[in-house]
Structures are given as C-alpha cells and as structure tokens.
Amino acid sequence: MAQGLSHITFIVRDLDRMETILVGVLDARKVYDSGSDTFSLSRERFFLIGEEPDAVWVAVMEGEPLPSRSYNHVAFAIPDSRYEEYSARVRSFGLDLREGRNRVAGEGRSINFHDHDNHLFELHTGTLHDRLQRYAKGK
C-alpha cells in the first residue's frame, strides 16, 4: 500500500519564472537547486510548500512545457479567511486567473490559475470531508 504523496514534478521552460510563482503565490521554500550538476534528466529545483512534517515536496525540472491546457490540476489548501489575499497574489503575477467553478454551498471556494507552461493550479478552501458531507445531502 502506498504511504501517501511523495512529491509533485512540473516540467517548465524557465526555472526562475516558476520559482517566482511558487515562492510568491504559494510561499514555497527552495531547498535544492541543481545548477549545472544534473542528477536527473535536466536542471531541477526542489521546494517545500506548507509546514513540516506535512509539507509538500514540489520539484520543477527544465524542459518543454505542456502543449495545451486541460483540467488536470494540483490543488493546495488555503484558509477561507485568506481567499482574497491569495487571489490578489495570483493577479499580481499576471497569471490567467479563474475564479472557481460554480459550486454548491458548503464545498469550499477555489482560485484556479494556469502558469506559463500550461499547468493548472487550484487554491481551495474546502476539505474532502466538507465536500462529502455536502454531497450526502443531495442536490
């Protein structure tokens, strides 16, 4: 049985640009930069998002971006009380911001944005527990 999430990897054209987004929007902390010493397929950087011991390890590697956008995405939890702050952060980077899809009350709010390499990110205020409780009530 898997023990949980190990890491998330994004392939990006510009490591510096992605670092700016991760640090500026998600408060990521850079913990590794390969520089020209590549141990993997290309230059890479590692970041932690969130607090230890539950921080999420995000790797970014240099390469060709996704050819198109899709709804495949990664969602990070944010407190509802900071929704407007995070929305302003995304706007300040000129990213393609989309407010969350129409939702039923009780399942949380979302800020969705694409980075420059067609990755979709979601900042979500709800939890799985919240959503399942709401869905159990029916439409």
Backbone torsions as a table, in degrees:
resi	resn	phi	psi	omega
1	MET	NA	134.9	176.1
2	ALA	-64.9	148.2	-177.6
3	GLN	-93.3	-8.6	-178.9
4	GLY	138.8	-170.2	-178.3
5	LEU	-74.7	130.2	175.6
6	SER	-89.9	-57.9	-179.6
7	HIS	-162.1	167.7	175.8
8	ILE	-121.6	134.5	179.2
9	THR	-118.7	133.3	174.6
10	PHE	-118.6	133.3	174.4
11	ILE	-93.6	125.2	-174.8
12	VAL	-134.4	151.1	178.1
13	ARG	-73.5	-37.1	-172.9
14	ASP	-127.8	106.1	-178.1
15	LEU	-61.7	-39.5	-179.2
16	ASP	-63.8	-43.2	-179.1
17	ARG	-63.9	-42.8	178.6
18	MET	-67.4	-37.9	177.2
19	GLU	-60.0	-41.7	178.7
20	THR	-58.8	-42.0	179.2
21	ILE	-68.0	-48.1	-177.9
22	LEU	-61.5	-43.4	-179.0
23	VAL	-73.5	-46.2	-174.3
24	GLY	-73.8	-34.2	-178.5
25	VAL	-96.1	-45.3	-171.4
26	LEU	-103.6	5.0	-179.6
27	ASP	58.5	32.3	179.1
28	ALA	-66.5	152.6	175.2
29	ARG	-116.6	123.7	178.1
30	LYS	-74.8	130.3	-179.8
31	VAL	-119.0	-6.1	179.8
32	TYR	-161.6	141.6	174.6
33	ASP	-140.3	116.8	-176.4
34	SER	-68.5	-22.4	-172.7
35	GLY	57.7	-136.5	-179.9
36	SER	-88.2	-5.5	177.9
37	ASP	-86.3	97.4	-177.6
38	THR	-96.6	123.6	174.6
39	PHE	-96.1	-17.1	-176.7
40	SER	-114.3	-144.6	-176.4
41	LEU	-77.5	-26.2	-177.4
42	SER	-161.8	-178.2	176.9
43	ARG	-59.3	145.4	-177.0
44	GLU	-149.9	159.9	175.2
45	ARG	-136.5	146.8	178.1
46	PHE	-116.0	141.6	-179.7
47	PHE	-133.0	155.4	170.2
48	LEU	-116.3	134.6	177.6
49	ILE	-121.5	123.8	-177.2
50	GLY	100.3	-176.3	-176.6
51	GLU	-98.5	141.5	173.7
52	GLU	-63.6	146.9	3.8
53	PRO	-89.3	6.1	-176.3
54	ASP	-97.4	9.3	-178.6
55	ALA	-59.9	147.3	177.3
56	VAL	-95.2	128.9	176.9
57	TRP	-85.1	119.0	177.6
58	VAL	-115.5	124.9	176.3
59	ALA	-106.6	139.1	172.0
60	VAL	-123.6	133.8	-178.6
61	MET	-124.5	145.1	180.0
62	GLU	-74.8	132.5	179.0
63	GLY	176.0	-169.7	-179.0
64	GLU	-79.0	136.7	-178.8
65	PRO	-70.4	167.4	174.7
66	LEU	-59.9	142.5	-177.3
67	PRO	-71.5	-22.8	-178.9
68	SER	-155.1	169.1	179.3
69	ARG	-89.4	150.7	173.8
70	SER	-146.4	-178.0	177.9
71	TYR	-88.8	-3.0	172.4
72	ASN	-57.7	130.5	-175.3
73	HIS	-157.1	168.3	171.7
74	VAL	-118.7	136.8	-177.7
75	ALA	-116.6	132.4	176.0
76	PHE	-109.4	141.2	-179.5
77	ALA	-78.7	136.2	172.5
78	ILE	-133.8	152.7	176.4
79	PRO	-74.1	143.2	-179.8
80	ASP	-57.9	-33.4	-178.7
81	SER	-64.7	-15.8	-179.0
82	ARG	-112.3	14.1	-178.5
83	TYR	-54.5	-50.8	-177.8
84	GLU	-64.3	-38.1	178.2
85	GLU	-60.6	-47.1	-179.8
86	TYR	-67.7	-36.9	176.3
87	SER	-60.2	-42.6	177.9
88	ALA	-64.9	-38.1	178.3
89	ARG	-60.3	-47.5	-179.1
90	VAL	-61.0	-45.3	178.9
91	ARG	-59.8	-38.1	-176.6
92	SER	-64.8	-21.0	178.2
93	PHE	-94.5	2.5	178.3
94	GLY	66.7	25.1	-179.7
95	LEU	-80.2	157.6	-179.1
96	ASP	-74.2	91.8	-175.2
97	LEU	-87.0	136.2	173.5
98	ARG	-133.2	124.9	173.7
99	GLU	-64.8	156.0	-175.4
100	GLY	-57.7	160.6	177.3
101	ARG	-61.8	163.1	175.3
102	ASN	-60.1	130.5	-176.4
103	ARG	-127.2	160.2	171.9
104	VAL	-84.4	149.0	179.9
105	ALA	-57.6	137.1	175.2
106	GLY	101.7	-6.6	-179.9
107	GLU	-103.6	7.8	177.1
108	GLY	94.5	168.3	177.9
109	ARG	-113.8	156.8	-177.3
110	SER	-135.0	145.2	168.7
111	ILE	-115.3	121.5	179.4
112	ASN	-114.3	139.0	176.3
113	PHE	-151.6	147.9	173.7
114	HIS	-97.5	142.0	171.9
115	ASP	-85.0	-172.4	-176.7
116	HIS	-75.8	-8.0	-178.4
117	ASP	-112.4	18.8	175.6
118	ASN	73.8	15.5	173.5
119	HIS	-81.3	137.2	177.6
120	LEU	-100.1	127.9	176.7
121	PHE	-113.8	147.3	174.6
122	GLU	-128.6	136.2	170.9
123	LEU	-110.0	116.2	-168.1
124	HIS	-123.4	136.8	-177.2
125	THR	-93.0	-12.8	-176.9
126	GLY	-95.4	176.5	176.7
127	THR	-123.9	166.1	175.6
128	LEU	-60.3	-41.2	178.7
129	HIS	-58.1	-47.1	177.8
130	ASP	-56.2	-47.0	-175.6
131	ARG	-66.4	-44.6	179.9
132	LEU	-64.2	-38.5	176.2
133	GLN	-61.6	-43.3	-178.8
134	ARG	-67.1	-44.9	-178.9
135	TYR	-64.3	-32.0	179.1
136	ALA	-63.0	-22.5	178.4
137	LYS	-78.3	-13.7	-179.0
138	GLY	79.1	-179.3	-177.9
139	LYS	-76.5	NA	NA
